[in-house]
């Protein structure tokens, strides 16, 4: 019984530490969401358009009265073992009269 409890404790610890490492991985590489001061802000979902592998995906939503935002995902291309090309995400805000005040 003790062995089973010890194995369970080790498994829980491994999962907990694995989650921490994953968050650190994303934070260090700029892949996580940007922090929002005081968690304030508008938090509705965006419309997401998935493109085939090799192309950045696109998300769009209203970002204010009369304004729509578009953002693409960051694209990483492995040229060979030593060369990686990173194409940064793009964001654009355009006029859109369909976007009403929140």
Secondary structure by P-SEA (a helix, b strand, c coil): caaaaaaaaaaaaaaaaaaaaaaaaaaaacccccccccccccccccccccccccbbbbbbccccccbbbbbbcbbbbbccccbbbbbcbbbbbbbbcccccc
